[in-house]
Amino acid sequence: MNDSPKLFKDPVCEMMANPGQYEAAHEGICYAFCSLQCRERFVARPGLYVGIRGRPAAKQKGTKLIRQRRVLLGQPLTQPQAAELMGALRTMMGVTRVNYFDQWTHDGHASVPPREGSHTTAEVGLIEIRYDLLEATFAQFERTIAGFGWQLANGPGDKLRRDFVHYLEECELEDIENGDTGREQPRKRRHGIPAAPG
């Protein structure tokens, strides 16, 4: 007799997951997830992972949305701090690469290390992340970083740039989810911005 629990495939990352710890129901079916991160992605847009009205989802078709983003921290990290944070980010589902760099700011913009005699205002940390947008979002990375107590950069335009990335990702995921319905949908206005003619 086999007493080991039955495993289910996580529809987001496709790893095998134990039922009971992270679950969510959609249209009367209960799904199991390997992590809170995957459950969060599924709950936000289940159509990306299990389809809509019997049509295959983007994930079921093997779609990958590889993105590369940079997160500017308000302060540099020591080597042990960077190693700990990079380790946490690398264990997130969908992450294929994470790098950390010390950066310097000049007139509010990140730049390469300064040449001798140049004027800099502050040293900061820069994290570069490559990931599959179907499995992780920029907002999830920001929450993980904040969970370690690190502040994101708050220079001129930093929050606006981050908000723009969130907006772009949500628009892209919405478009892909709607495209998976297999029917023509009118282009919507997004937050008062007219849709581009198509």
LOPA-863043 format. One record per atom (N, C-alpha, C, O): x, y, z. Coordinates in steps of 0.05 Angstrom, whole numbers, padded with zeros to 5 digits, always signed. Layout:
<pts>
XYZ
...
</pts>
This chain:
<pts>
+00017-00024+00000
+00000+00000+00000
+00018+00025+00000
+00036+00027+00016
+00011+00044-00017
+00027+00068-00020
+00014+00091-00005
-00008+00099-00012
+00027+00101+00016
+00016+00122+00033
+00025+00150+00024
+00017+00170+00036
+00042+00151+00003
+00052+00178-00005
+00029+00193-00018
+00013+00182-00033
+00028+00220-00013
+00006+00235-00024
+00007+00237-00054
+00029+00237-00066
-00016+00239-00066
-00018+00242-00095
-00009+00270-00103
-00017+00290-00090
+00008+00273-00123
+00018+00299-00132
+00002+00308-00156
-00007+00292-00172
+00000+00334-00159
-00014+00346-00181
+00005+00366-00195
+00022+00378-00182
+00001+00369-00221
+00018+00388-00236
+00009+00416-00232
-00014+00423-00236
+00027+00433-00223
+00022+00462-00220
+00018+00473-00248
+00035+00471-00264
-00006+00485-00253
-00011+00495-00280
+00006+00519-00288
+00008+00526-00312
+00019+00532-00269
+00035+00556-00275
+00064+00548-00282
+00073+00555-00304
+00078+00534-00264
+00106+00527-00269
+00109+00498-00279
+00130+00491-00288
+00087+00482-00278
+00087+00455-00287
+00103+00435-00270
+00110+00413-00278
+00111+00444-00245
+00124+00426-00226
+00102+00410-00212
+00079+00417-00212
+00110+00388-00200
+00090+00372-00185
+00087+00384-00158
+00107+00392-00145
+00062+00386-00149
+00056+00400-00124
+00038+00382-00106
+00022+00367-00116
+00042+00385-00080
+00025+00371-00061
-00001+00386-00057
+00000+00411-00055
-00023+00372-00057
-00048+00386-00052
-00050+00394-00023
-00037+00382-00006
-00065+00415-00017
-00070+00423+00011
-00055+00448+00019
-00066+00464+00034
-00030+00451+00011
-00015+00474+00021
-00023+00500+00006
-00030+00520+00018
-00021+00499-00021
-00028+00521-00038
-00048+00511-00058
-00041+00496-00076
-00073+00520-00055
-00094+00511-00073
-00111+00535-00081
-00112+00555-00068
-00125+00531-00104
-00144+00551-00113
-00164+00537-00131
-00157+00518-00145
-00189+00545-00129
-00210+00533-00146
-00216+00552-00169
-00217+00576-00165
-00222+00540-00192
-00230+00556-00215
-00250+00539-00231
-00245+00517-00239
-00274+00551-00234
-00296+00538-00248
-00301+00509-00238
-00304+00490-00253
-00301+00507-00211
-00308+00481-00198
-00285+00461-00197
-00289+00439-00187
-00262+00468-00207
-00239+00450-00206
-00218+00462-00187
-00212+00485-00188
-00207+00444-00170
-00187+00453-00150
-00159+00447-00162
-00154+00425-00172
-00142+00467-00161
-00115+00465-00171
-00095+00467-00148
-00100+00482-00129
-00073+00453-00150
-00052+00454-00130
-00028+00468-00141
-00022+00467-00165
-00013+00483-00124
+00009+00499-00132
+00034+00493-00114
+00031+00486-00091
+00057+00496-00126
+00082+00491-00111
+00089+00513-00092
+00104+00510-00074
+00078+00537-00097
+00086+00561-00082
+00063+00581-00082
+00045+00580-00098
+00065+00600-00063
+00046+00622-00062
+00049+00639-00087
+00029+00650-00097
+00073+00641-00098
+00078+00657-00122
+00062+00646-00145
+00048+00661-00159
+00062+00619-00150
+00047+00607-00172
+00017+00610-00167
+00002+00615-00186
+00008+00606-00142
-00020+00610-00137
-00029+00638-00143
-00051+00642-00155
-00013+00658-00136
-00020+00686-00141
-00022+00691-00171
-00040+00705-00180
-00003+00680-00187
-00005+00684-00216
-00030+00671-00227
-00043+00683-00244
-00037+00647-00218
-00060+00634-00228
-00086+00649-00221
-00103+00653-00238
-00089+00657-00196
-00113+00671-00187
-00117+00697-00203
-00140+00704-00209
-00095+00710-00209
-00097+00736-00224
-00108+00732-00252
-00123+00748-00262
-00099+00710-00266
-00107+00706-00294
-00108+00676-00300
-00090+00666-00314
-00128+00662-00290
-00129+00632-00295
-00130+00625-00325
-00120+00603-00332
-00141+00642-00341
-00143+00636-00370
-00116+00632-00383
-00114+00619-00404
-00095+00644-00372
-00068+00640-00383
-00058+00612-00379
-00040+00603-00394
-00069+00597-00360
-00058+00571-00352
-00076+00548-00358
-00066+00526-00363
-00102+00552-00357
-00121+00529-00362
-00140+00535-00385
-00158+00519-00390
-00137+00557-00398
-00153+00563-00421
-00180+00575-00414
-00188+00577-00391
-00194+00583-00434
-00220+00595-00431
-00239+00580-00450
-00234+00577-00474
-00262+00570-00439
-00282+00556-00455
-00270+00533-00471
-00277+00530-00495
-00254+00517-00459
-00243+00494-00473
-00221+00499-00492
-00211+00480-00504
-00213+00523-00496
-00191+00529-00514
-00164+00528-00499
-00163+00535-00476
-00143+00519-00512
-00117+00517-00498
-00107+00544-00489
-00110+00564-00503
-00095+00544-00466
-00083+00568-00454
-00055+00573-00466
-00043+00555-00478
-00045+00597-00462
-00018+00604-00471
+00002+00584-00459
+00020+00575-00473
+00000+00578-00433
+00019+00560-00420
+00016+00532-00431
+00037+00519-00435
-00008+00523-00437
-00012+00496-00448
+00000+00494-00476
+00007+00472-00484
+00002+00516-00490
+00014+00516-00517
+00044+00519-00516
+00057+00519-00537
+00055+00521-00492
+00084+00524-00489
+00095+00552-00493
+00119+00556-00497
+00077+00572-00492
+00085+00600-00495
+00104+00608-00472
+00099+00601-00449
+00124+00622-00478
+00142+00635-00458
+00144+00664-00465
+00146+00672-00488
+00143+00681-00444
+00146+00710-00448
+00170+00719-00433
+00168+00728-00410
+00194+00715-00444
+00219+00721-00431
+00223+00751-00431
+00223+00764-00452
+00228+00762-00407
+00232+00791-00404
+00257+00795-00387
+00265+00778-00371
+00270+00818-00391
+00293+00825-00375
+00288+00853-00365
+00283+00872-00380
+00290+00856-00338
+00285+00882-00326
+00308+00888-00306
+00323+00871-00298
+00309+00914-00300
+00329+00923-00280
+00314+00936-00257
+00295+00952-00261
+00323+00930-00233
+00311+00941-00208
+00334+00957-00195
+00354+00946-00188
+00329+00983-00191
+00349+01000-00178
+00343+01002-00149
+00321+01010-00141
+00362+00995-00132
+00359+00997-00103
+00369+01024-00094
+00385+01037-00107
+00359+01033-00071
+00367+01059-00060
+00394+01058-00047
+00404+01079-00039
+00406+01035-00044
+00432+01033-00031
+00447+01009-00042
+00434+00990-00052
+00473+01009-00041
+00488+00985-00050
+00486+00963-00029
+00480+00968-00005
+00491+00938-00037
+00491+00916-00019
+00519+00906-00014
+00536+00907-00032
+00524+00895+00010
+00549+00882+00014
+00548+00855-00001
+00527+00847-00010
+00571+00842-00003
+00572+00816-00017
+00553+00796-00004
+00538+00782-00018
+00554+00793+00023
+00535+00773+00035
+00506+00781+00031
+00489+00764+00026
+00499+00807+00033
+00472+00815+00028
+00463+00810-00001
+00441+00800-00005
+00480+00816-00020
+00474+00811-00048
+00470+00781-00053
+00452+00773-00067
+00488+00764-00041
+00486+00735-00045
+00459+00725-00034
+00446+00708-00046
+00451+00735-00010
+00426+00725+00002
+00402+00734-00015
+00384+00718-00020
+00402+00759-00024
+00379+00768-00040
+00379+00755-00068
+00357+00747-00077
+00402+00752-00080
+00403+00738-00106
+00393+00709-00104
+00379+00699-00122
+00401+00696-00082
+00392+00669-00078
+00362+00667-00076
+00349+00649-00087
+00349+00686-00062
+00320+00686-00059
+00307+00691-00086
+00287+00679-00092
+00317+00709-00102
+00305+00716-00128
+00309+00692-00147
+00291+00687-00163
+00332+00679-00146
+00337+00656-00164
+00318+00633-00159
+00313+00617-00177
+00309+00630-00134
+00291+00608-00128
+00262+00613-00136
+00245+00595-00134
+00256+00637-00145
+00229+00643-00153
+00223+00629-00180
+00241+00627-00197
+00199+00620-00184
+00191+00606-00208
+00194+00626-00232
+00188+00649-00230
+00203+00615-00254
+00205+00631-00279
+00231+00647-00282
+00236+00658-00303
+00247+00649-00261
+00272+00665-00263
+00294+00648-00276
+00299+00626-00267
+00306+00659-00297
+00327+00645-00310
+00355+00657-00304
+00375+00643-00307
+00356+00682-00296
+00381+00695-00290
+00377+00719-00272
+00358+00734-00276
+00395+00722-00253
+00396+00746-00235
+00424+00754-00232
+00442+00738-00226
+00429+00780-00236
+00456+00792-00231
+00453+00816-00214
+00433+00830-00213
+00474+00821-00199
+00475+00845-00182
+00500+00862-00189
+00521+00851-00194
+00496+00888-00190
+00518+00906-00196
+00517+00930-00178
+00495+00939-00170
+00540+00940-00170
+00541+00966-00157
+00540+00987-00179
+00553+00984-00199
+00524+01007-00175
+00521+01029-00195
+00525+01056-00181
+00524+01058-00156
+00529+01075-00197
+00532+01102-00186
+00511+01120-00200
+00505+01115-00223
+00501+01139-00186
+00482+01157-00198
+00495+01184-00205
+00512+01193-00191
+00486+01195-00227
+00496+01221-00236
+00472+01236-00246
+00459+01227-00265
+00465+01258-00234
+00442+01273-00241
+00416+01256-00240
+00398+01259-00256
+00415+01238-00220
+00391+01221-00216
+00389+01197-00234
+00369+01183-00233
+00410+01191-00250
+00408+01168-00268
+00431+01149-00262
+00453+01157-00255
+00425+01123-00263
+00446+01103-00258
+00466+01103-00281
+00459+01107-00304
+00490+01098-00274
+00511+01097-00295
+00532+01077-00287
+00531+01064-00266
+00551+01074-00305
+00574+01056-00299
+00591+01068-00278
+00588+01092-00271
+00609+01052-00266
+00627+01064-00245
+00641+01089-00256
+00649+01090-00279
+00644+01109-00238
+00655+01135-00247
+00684+01133-00255
+00699+01117-00244
+00692+01151-00273
+00720+01154-00279
+00732+01173-00259
+00717+01188-00246
+00757+01171-00256
+00770+01188-00236
+00764+01218-00242
+00767+01227-00265
+00757+01232-00221
+00752+01260-00224
+00723+01267-00232
+00716+01291-00233
+00706+01247-00238
+00678+01254-00245
+00661+01258-00220
+00669+01249-00198
+00639+01272-00223
+00622+01278-00200
+00599+01258-00199
+00584+01256-00218
+00596+01245-00176
+00574+01227-00172
+00559+01235-00147
+00570+01248-00130
+00534+01228-00145
+00518+01235-00122
+00516+01213-00102
+00516+01218-00078
+00513+01188-00111
+00510+01166-00092
+00516+01139-00106
+00513+01137-00130
+00523+01120-00090
+00526+01093-00100
+00500+01078-00094
+00488+01082-00072
+00491+01062-00113
+00466+01047-00109
+00470+01018-00118
+00491+01011-00128
+00450+01001-00114
+00451+00974-00124
+00433+00970-00147
+00411+00982-00149
+00441+00953-00166
+00425+00948-00190
+00422+00918-00193
+00442+00903-00193
+00397+00909-00194
+00391+00880-00198
+00380+00877-00226
+00362+00891-00234
+00392+00859-00241
+00382+00852-00268
+00370+00824-00267
+00383+00805-00259
+00344+00822-00276
+00330+00797-00274
+00319+00789-00302
+00308+00806-00316
+00323+00764-00309
+00312+00753-00334
+00292+00731-00325
+00299+00714-00309
+00267+00733-00336
+00246+00715-00326
+00224+00711-00347
+00222+00726-00367
+00208+00691-00341
+00184+00686-00358
+00160+00700-00345
+00153+00693-00322
+00149+00719-00359
+00127+00735-00348
+00102+00718-00342
+00085+00726-00326
+00099+00694-00354
+00077+00677-00347
+00080+00665-00320
+00060+00655-00308
+00104+00665-00309
+00109+00653-00283
+00115+00673-00261
+00112+00666-00237
+00124+00696-00268
+00132+00716-00247
+00128+00744-00259
+00130+00748-00283
+00123+00763-00241
+00120+00791-00250
+00140+00809-00236
+00151+00801-00215
+00144+00832-00247
+00162+00852-00236
+00152+00859-00208
+00168+00863-00190
+00126+00861-00204
+00115+00868-00178
+00122+00847-00157
+00127+00854-00134
+00122+00821-00164
+00130+00800-00146
+00159+00803-00138
+00167+00798-00115
+00176+00810-00157
+00205+00815-00150
+00207+00838-00130
+00223+00836-00111
+00193+00859-00135
+00194+00882-00117
+00186+00874-00089
+00198+00883-00069
+00165+00858-00086
+00156+00850-00059
+00177+00832-00046
+00182+00834-00022
+00190+00815-00061
+00211+00798-00050
+00234+00815-00040
+00245+00811-00018
+00242+00835-00056
+00264+00853-00048
+00256+00868-00022
+00272+00871-00004
+00231+00878-00022
+00222+00893+00002
+00221+00875+00026
+00225+00885+00049
+00215+00849+00022
+00214+00830+00044
+00241+00827+00058
+00243+00819+00081
+00263+00834+00044
+00290+00833+00056
+00296+00860+00069
+00318+00863+00081
+00278+00879+00068
+00282+00905+00080
+00297+00925+00063
+00306+00946+00073
+00301+00919+00037
+00315+00938+00020
+00296+00957+00007
+00275+00950-00003
+00304+00982+00006
+00288+01003-00007
+00294+01004-00036
+00317+01002-00045
+00274+01008-00052
+00278+01013-00081
+00285+01042-00085
+00279+01059-00068
+00299+01048-00106
+00308+01075-00112
+00284+01094-00114
+00263+01086-00125
+00287+01118-00103
+00265+01137-00104
+00274+01163-00116
+00265+01185-00109
+00292+01161-00136
+00302+01185-00150
+00281+01195-00169
+00259+01184-00171
+00288+01216-00184
+00269+01227-00203
+00259+01206-00224
+00275+01195-00239
+00234+01201-00224
+00223+01183-00243
+00224+01153-00237
+00213+01137-00251
+00237+01145-00215
+00241+01117-00209
+00214+01103-00205
+00209+01082-00217
+00197+01114-00188
+00170+01101-00183
+00154+01101-00208
+00139+01082-00214
+00155+01123-00223
+00140+01125-00249
+00149+01103-00268
+00132+01090-00281
+00175+01098-00270
+00185+01077-00287
+00175+01049-00278
+00168+01033-00295
+00176+01044-00252
+00166+01019-00241
+00136+01015-00247
+00127+00994-00256
+00121+01036-00243
+00092+01035-00248
+00086+01030-00278
+00068+01015-00284
+00103+01041-00295
+00100+01037-00324
+00105+01007-00331
+00091+00996-00348
+00125+00995-00318
+00131+00967-00323
+00108+00950-00314
+00100+00931-00328
+00096+00956-00290
+00073+00941-00281
+00050+00943-00301
+00037+00923-00308
+00045+00967-00311
+00024+00972-00330
+00029+00956-00356
+00011+00943-00367
+00053+00957-00366
+00060+00942-00391
+00056+00912-00387
+00044+00899-00405
+00064+00902-00365
+00061+00873-00360
+00032+00865-00359
+00024+00845-00370
+00016+00881-00344
-00013+00874-00343
-00026+00876-00370
-00043+00859-00376
-00019+00896-00386
-00031+00898-00413
-00023+00874-00430
-00040+00863-00444
+00002+00866-00429
+00011+00844-00445
-00002+00818-00437
-00011+00802-00454
-00005+00813-00410
-00018+00789-00401
-00048+00789-00408
-00059+00768-00416
-00060+00812-00406
-00089+00814-00414
-00092+00808-00443
-00111+00794-00451
-00075+00819-00460
-00077+00814-00489
-00074+00785-00496
-00088+00774-00512
-00055+00772-00483
-00050+00743-00488
-00073+00726-00478
-00081+00708-00492
-00083+00733-00454
-00106+00718-00444
-00130+00721-00462
-00144+00702-00467
-00136+00745-00471
-00158+00750-00489
-00154+00737-00516
-00173+00727-00528
-00130+00737-00525
-00124+00724-00551
-00128+00694-00550
-00134+00681-00570
-00126+00682-00526
-00130+00653-00523
-00160+00645-00524
-00166+00621-00524
-00178+00665-00525
-00206+00657-00527
-00213+00649-00555
-00234+00636-00559
-00196+00655-00575
-00201+00647-00602
-00222+00663-00617
-00230+00656-00639
-00231+00685-00605
-00250+00702-00619
-00240+00730-00620
-00224+00739-00603
-00249+00744-00640
-00241+00772-00644
-00253+00789-00622
-00276+00787-00616
-00236+00805-00609
-00246+00822-00588
-00240+00851-00595
-00218+00857-00606
-00258+00870-00589
-00252+00897-00594
-00229+00907-00577
-00226+00898-00554
-00213+00924-00588
-00190+00935-00573
-00201+00955-00553
-00218+00972-00560
-00193+00953-00528
-00204+00969-00507
-00187+00994-00502
-00163+00995-00508
-00200+01013-00490
-00186+01036-00479
-00174+01027-00452
-00188+01015-00436
-00150+01034-00447
-00138+01027-00422
-00133+01052-00406
-00116+01069-00413
-00146+01054-00383
-00142+01076-00365
-00142+01103-00379
-00124+01120-00374
-00161+01107-00397
-00163+01133-00410
-00145+01136-00434
-00145+01157-00447
-00129+01116-00441
-00111+01117-00464
-00124+01103-00487
-00129+01079-00485
-00129+01117-00509
-00142+01104-00531
-00125+01082-00542
-00101+01084-00543
-00138+01060-00551
-00123+01038-00563
-00112+01047-00590
-00124+01063-00604
-00088+01036-00595
-00075+01043-00621
-00091+01030-00643
-00102+01008-00640
-00094+01044-00666
-00108+01031-00688
-00095+01006-00696
-00070+01004-00697
-00110+00986-00703
-00098+00961-00710
-00112+00949-00733
-00105+00928-00742
</pts>
